[in-house]
Amino acid sequence: MTKKKDVKKNNFVDSVKISRSEGSFVKLRENGGLYVDKTKQIYDCLRRPGYYFLARPRRFGKSILCSTLEELFLANRGYFKGLWIDKSDWDWEPLPTMRFDMSMMIGDTTTPAIVQENLLYTLREYANHYKVSVQASQDAASMLGWLIDALRKKYTKKIVVIIDEYDKPLLDVIHKPQEYDRMLEMLKAFYTKLKGQSANLHLVFATGVFKFSKVGMFFGANNFTDLTFNLDASTLVGYTQEDLEKYFDEGINNLATKLGKKRSEIITTLQEKYNGYRFGYDEDIGALCEGVYNSFGINNVFADTAMTEKWFESGSPAILLKKLHKQNCKALLSQELSANPSKLSPLRAKEEIQPLPLLYFASYFTIEKYERRKLTFKFPNGEVGTAFFEQLIDELDPEHSGAILDLAIDVVLALEDQEFGNLQNLLNQALANAGYQLILSREDQYQLFFVMLLHAGDCLPRVEEVTQDGRIDISITMRHVAYLLELKINGTPQKAIDQIKEKDYARKFRHLKRPIWAIGIKLAGDAKTKKSATKTRTTSKKTMSKKNAEKCRYQPRG
């Protein structure tokens, strides 16, 4: 709701505290919390009247953005002392402002009736606050229109409406077809009312995770400016590398002291583990925005002085995991997954949600590059790849996931230490624990399983990496060693290694100046049931140890 204007004087610079998850700009400033200044980006993107929409993943700072915007339009300037916008030409004339947090409208059980009731309550509260009379109604859409008319008549100023997490009620019932359809109709009526009030509205700003075309805001005559892929809006939420080093200097130094590492090493580790989310690109010039950190995750890293994975733990990607399970995880078979930008266009129906937009908008995939009218996607960083595959294994095979995840760590440690004598045994144990849900009889299913296993062990494999003469099934680049894996159901390990050598896959990795090992793996093709899956083995023609996969260390050519 609105805040009083007589803001007490605060020292917002000294004694800064890192908030793990604070969605209120006012509370953050009053309590001396750390606020990463986003006011210049807000000024650049939202200073002009209009309708705006921004899609971003959960826990990325959308709520604090909405709260900041609310205080700007209420002209509570005292909270902005020391921030960029305080010295700008922002118009500090207060406007009647209403903010709706749709995540607070759902209740313990999400139904259209509960959302309708909570919207009506919020509208009545705003009517009381602004001391205007509004006709009683059981329809939130009608009351919204009457309230906007009443505010415009009393204050003779245009109104600001901010809607945070507009799609939360829909996502909560997306697996309940009847409830979903009823919720869609109710929200469509509410949001459509805003489009008919353009003469009375100064600015409408909405955030969400997905963009559903039929909810009213984006259906029919579209007066919303979509900032989702806009380069200027790419850092409206999240932290840039500059933000990290400017605002979290003390936290970086504390981590360096705790872990006994150099500051530069800590920054590199943070980049690899947490940075890499890219939200903006320009089709005309082929430009791609810089990567950002998830704010919730980084706040917890520095609050705990530990390399935690709180962002992924804060919510389960249940919809995505079930969708991938149903489609045999085909969307994950290529690390170089490319698509036309239209694949990320507004969704017209819940049935249209495919794995790719789910992976992108939930931020499990991010944009790697844009060229030739194609977007290429990848996992943004180590945290996401590891945590995502841990949960995917648990979704696909809950009975054996614990044993598989334990083995994943041992497999990666064996690779790091180049302990080939134990590697095949560990891979066989992992395969023996994998039920038919994880392994079929196809090479691509084995490939996906090994990729899942490596990611779950906190490794970053690449799949089908393109070289001059072909594609590498799986490549692994570690700090002190690199691996090229070729899988064969019909063929021998030696044949797999010969292919790696003949096509000189190692050429792409020689600049790393580290050992490069080729590993050929022969796979069984009869894993059609859980029983037969336990018999699956990797085999070899001749080995350095009796049961080790065939391997060959590369020697530099020339």
Sequence and secondary structure as in RCSB ss.txt:
>XXXX:A:sequence
MTKKKDVKKNNFVDSVKISRSEGSFVKLRENGGLYVDKTKQIYDCLRRPGYYFLARPRRFGKSILCSTLEELFLA
NRGYFKGLWIDKSDWDWEPLPTMRFDMSMMIGDTTTPAIVQENLLYTLREYANHYKVSVQASQDAASMLGWLIDA
LRKKYTKKIVVIIDEYDKPLLDVIHKPQEYDRMLEMLKAFYTKLKGQSANLHLVFATGVFKFSKVGMFFGANNFT
DLTFNLDASTLVGYTQEDLEKYFDEGINNLATKLGKKRSEIITTLQEKYNGYRFGYDEDIGALCEGVYNSFGINN
VFADTAMTEKWFESGSPAILLKKLHKQNCKALLSQELSANPSKLSPLRAKEEIQPLPLLYFASYFTIEKYERRKL
TFKFPNGEVGTAFFEQLIDELDPEHSGAILDLAIDVVLALEDQEFGNLQNLLNQALANAGYQLILSREDQYQLFF
VMLLHAGDCLPRVEEVTQDGRIDISITMRHVAYLLELKINGTPQKAIDQIKEKDYARKFRHLKRPIWAIGIKLAG
DAKTKKSATKTRTTSKKTMSKKNAEKCRYQPRG
>XXXX:A:secstr
    S      SSTT B  SS   HHHHHHTTB     HHHHHHHHSSSEEEEEE  TTSSHHHHHHHHHHHHTT
 GGGGTTSGGGGS        EEEEEGGGSS SS  HHHHHHHHHHHHHHHHHHTT      S HHHHHHHHHHH
HHHHH S EEEEEESTTHHHHHTTT HHHHHHHHHHHHHHHHHHHTTGGGEEEEEEEESS BGGGSSSSSS  EE
E TT STTTTSSSB HHHHHHH HHHHHHHHHHHT  HHHHHHHHHHHH  B   EETTTTEE   BB HHHHHH
HHHHTS   HHHHTS  HHHHHHHHHTTTGGGS SSEEE GGGGS BSSGGG  HHHHHHHTTSSEEEEEETTEE
EEE  SHHHHHHHHHHHHHHH TTTHHHHHHHHHHHHHHHHTT HHHHHHHHHHHHHH  TTT  SSHHHHHHHH
HHHHHHTT   EEEEEETTEEEEEEEE SS EEEEEEESSS HHHHHHHHHHTTGGGGGGGG S EEEEEEE  S
   SHHHHTT   B SS SSTT  EEEE     
